[in-house]
Amino acid sequence: MPRDAARQRERLREAPVLGAMISKPFDTPSKVSAQEGEVLVDGPNGFALSFTPEAAEETSDRLLFGAAEAKGQQLQEAQRAGKKRR
């Protein structure tokens, strides 16, 4: 196993446990790489995940849909706030 892959796997073992309360959304995009047939996600604050390629594809689709939905909500809120100021 290459040293870089070994370091990433070690980070995955030491990563915070999923389900821990996150106080605010991350505003830094995660780094993504492929190692030994797995997709590794290295996010902010030591957050790390490993996916099968199939799970990564589905997660990618869900993230894209969620991002579009959240952006729409932000735009709607901005429009409502603009109408209240008038």
Contacts in CASP RR format, 6 or more apart in sequence:
PFRMAT RR
TARGET T0000
AUTHOR 0000-0000-0000
METHOD contacts of the structure
MODEL  1
MPRDAARQRERLREAPVLGAMISKPFDTPSKVSAQEGEVLVDGPNGFALS
FTPEAAEETSDRLLFGAAEAKGQQLQEAQRAGKKRR
1 9 0 8 1.000
1 36 0 8 1.000
2 35 0 8 1.000
4 35 0 8 1.000
5 35 0 8 1.000
5 36 0 8 1.000
8 33 0 8 1.000
8 35 0 8 1.000
8 40 0 8 1.000
8 42 0 8 1.000
8 48 0 8 1.000
9 35 0 8 1.000
9 50 0 8 1.000
11 42 0 8 1.000
11 46 0 8 1.000
11 48 0 8 1.000
12 40 0 8 1.000
12 48 0 8 1.000
12 49 0 8 1.000
12 50 0 8 1.000
14 46 0 8 1.000
14 48 0 8 1.000
15 46 0 8 1.000
15 47 0 8 1.000
15 48 0 8 1.000
15 49 0 8 1.000
16 45 0 8 1.000
16 46 0 8 1.000
16 47 0 8 1.000
18 49 0 8 1.000
26 43 0 8 1.000
26 44 0 8 1.000
26 45 0 8 1.000
26 47 0 8 1.000
28 43 0 8 1.000
28 44 0 8 1.000
30 41 0 8 1.000
30 42 0 8 1.000
30 43 0 8 1.000
30 44 0 8 1.000
30 47 0 8 1.000
31 41 0 8 1.000
31 42 0 8 1.000
31 43 0 8 1.000
32 39 0 8 1.000
32 40 0 8 1.000
32 41 0 8 1.000
32 42 0 8 1.000
33 39 0 8 1.000
33 40 0 8 1.000
33 42 0 8 1.000
34 40 0 8 1.000
34 53 0 8 1.000
37 53 0 8 1.000
38 50 0 8 1.000
38 51 0 8 1.000
38 52 0 8 1.000
38 53 0 8 1.000
39 50 0 8 1.000
39 51 0 8 1.000
39 52 0 8 1.000
39 53 0 8 1.000
39 55 0 8 1.000
39 56 0 8 1.000
40 48 0 8 1.000
40 49 0 8 1.000
40 50 0 8 1.000
40 51 0 8 1.000
41 48 0 8 1.000
41 49 0 8 1.000
41 50 0 8 1.000
41 51 0 8 1.000
42 48 0 8 1.000
51 59 0 8 1.000
END
